[in-house]
Amino acid sequence: MSAATPLVFRPSLAQRALAVLLCAGSWLVGIRAVGMLVNAVNGLATILHQALALGEPTTRLWLVLILSLALCLLAGVLLLLATLGLVLIEGSSVMVDELGITVEHAGLPRALARRLGAGHLPWKYVRSLEKGRVFFILRGGAPPSETTSDVAGTWARTNLRFLMVDELERLVLIILEKSPNISLKD
């Protein structure tokens, strides 16, 4: 392997297809549920107006109405997260060469991709490889023998994240082989 020909790790076709199916299914179920919730809210609003007109207590009706709207908002956030997951899986690629490891999240704005773990990390600055709740995380850190400079400080604060790739075992073995200062964490 040379610096001119990096190895590229991407999610497999099966992994990407599964992500598309999960996202599409989430949207279909979500749209149907929101439609049913809108009908229920219309009915609740009618019952609320009738109770107000008759002078009956409306505390429970307001509570149910507010709870229904909060659930609708939560469902919208979950659908956006499902879409973000699809974009992360579809656009993620991990490139490995002699200089270091690079994670790209195509399809996202550069600032958001950077916040979600895109970037480059030279081999000597890879300090740990972890499996987080959602992401695989490569944490950067300065080697013990190196003095702290601005460049080393930047690499030391770099964290790369990716969701999944095909041939994950091979990628982990390459990272372990190439990184002289690495430690593993669960």
C-alpha positions, 0 to 999 in steps of 0.5 A: 500500500502506498500513499498514492493508492489508499484503501477505501472502506465503505458500507457494503451494498447489503448494509446500505440497502438495509439502511434505505429500507429502515429509513423508508419504513420509518417514514412510511410508518411515521407519516401514517402515525402523524396522519392518525395523530392529526385526526385525533387532535382534531377530535380532541379540539372539538371535544375541548370546545364543547367542554368549554362551551358547557363549562366542564373542566378541561385540564385532562383534555389540555393535557392529552392535547399537549401530550399528543403535540409533543409526541408528534414533535418527537416523532418528527425528530426521530424521522430526521435522525433516521434520515441522518443515519441513512445519509451517514451510512450512504455517504461514509467512507474510511480511507487508509494510506501510509500517511494516516486514516481519513473519514469522509461523510459525503452528502453533509455540509462540511461543518456538520460532517466535521462535528460528526467525525469527518477528518484526517488523523496521521498514524502516530496521533491515533491514541485509541480505538473505541466502540461507542453507543452508535459510532466507532471512534478513533481518538487522537492524541499526541505521542508521549515523546513529542513536544506540544505544538499547535499542529500536534495540539490540533491532531491531539483533539481530533476524533474520527467517527464512522458508523459501519464499513464492510470488512470492519475486521480488516480495517481494525487490524490495519489501524492496530498495525499502523498506529504505534501509540494506540490503546483499545477501549470497549 
